[in-house]
Structure formats: C-alpha cells, structure tokens
Amino acid sequence: MNKFTRKHEIAQVAKHKQDLMNGNGDISLNGILLSQACQEILNECRIFRERIYTPIKTVFMFVKQVLSADTSCRNAVAGAVTEQMCSGEDESSINTGPYCKARQRLPEKSMHDMVKNTGKDTVSKAPESWRWNGRPVKLVDGTTVTMADTAENQKEFPQHGNQKEGVGFPIARLVAIMSLETGAVLDYAIAAHKGKGTGEHSLYREIVSCIEAGDVLLGDRYYPSFFY
C-alpha cells in the first residue's frame, strides 16, 4: 500500500465520521439516536438528575468524543458549550465533572440495548447493493481492553496474573458480531479475560442468536474450531 492510498483511506474514514456526526439521514448520529426505539430506551434512564446532561445529550457527546481526534472530556464539553452558544441557549460551565458523572450514570443494560437496536436498524436501512452477492455478511472477532484501576473493576475484571498488584490494569475480554454492510455492531458480550466461560467461544455463544439463516459469517481461523 503506497502513501497516497493510505492517506486517501484515512481521509475517507475521517469523512465518514463527519457524515455520521453531522448528517441528518437515517444512517447518521441524529437519525439513529433520535429514532423512536432509542428514545424509548433512553427514557428508561430514570437515575439522571442533571438538567444539562440528559441521557440523550450525554450519549451524543460520548459518541462524538470517541470519534473525535481529541478524545478528551475537556474537548467534548467545550464542543457542547460552543453548540449552546451558537443556538442561543444559556451557556453552561466548562467544568468536565458533571459530564463525567453523567457518563457513569448511563446504565450498562440500556447501552447494550441501544447497540443491538441501532445495529439492527442501520442494517435494515442499508441499500441492497451493499450486500455480498445479495447475502448479509457478518463478522465476528474478539479482543481485550484495559480500564480504570478501581477496586470495583479489579474485582470483576482482574488484571493479568503476571503483573504485581498495583502496577497492572483490569482487563476485559470483548467479542462482537458486526455487519460488513454498515460496520455497525449487532451484538457483543463482555467478560473477564480469564476463567471459566470467558473465552471467545463462550462469549460468542451468548450472542450467536443474531446470526440468521442465509447469513455469511466471517471470522479468523480461531472460530472454525467451534461448531454450533
């Protein structure tokens, strides 16, 4: 791959991100999160008290933060304040504390339900021409991620056994099934990185129901050792 091709691909990815964040179509951040199904899920988040960082606004900011080149909370809050000023709303504080607390209050189950709902919704709205020979292609793969070193995280997602206590980070294993048509995650499962029932095959069994008759499933050579 030459440098020109690589730069072109990076530019295309950046454009797709901007289209997702700023577009108003069905397959855009606005079109997805403002859908009736997502609104119903977010309306169930009753533990929110912050008037500024409502569930829908917090999710909007969180997604934009992840997709932004600057993934800091400061940049996310600054962007939200700028949007408030441009729309004539009362300017809120640039303190990142309330936003971070609002993110922590997002229920895991609600976020999981949103991922499954949005994944299914975007695939249903994708053009038929995006399919491979008229058939949906779904990808499965796994990875591990580290997280904040808190007692709660260490208890549920212990760090690697070769690392001394206090110098390692909690590790989680993640397996996801994605759509090749849209790139959307259709379902995922999370567990500790070690122990019974935490392997990629075990996590795959938890989400295999999103594979339907006629689908083409694509995975690396680890997965052919599993027969369903």
Buried (B, 14 or more C-beta within 10 A) or exposed (E): EEEEEEEEEEEEEEEEBEEBBEBEEBBBBBBBBEBEBBEEBBEEBEEBEBEBBBBBBBBBBBBBBEBBEEEEBEBBBBBBBEEBEEEEEEEBEEEBEBBEEBBEBBBEEBBBBBBBBBBBBBBEEBEEEEBEEEEBBBBBBBEEEBEEEEEEBBEEBBBEEEEEEEEBBBBBBBBBBBBBBBEBBBBBBBBBBEEEEBBBBBBBBBBBEBBEEEBBBBBEEBBEEBEE
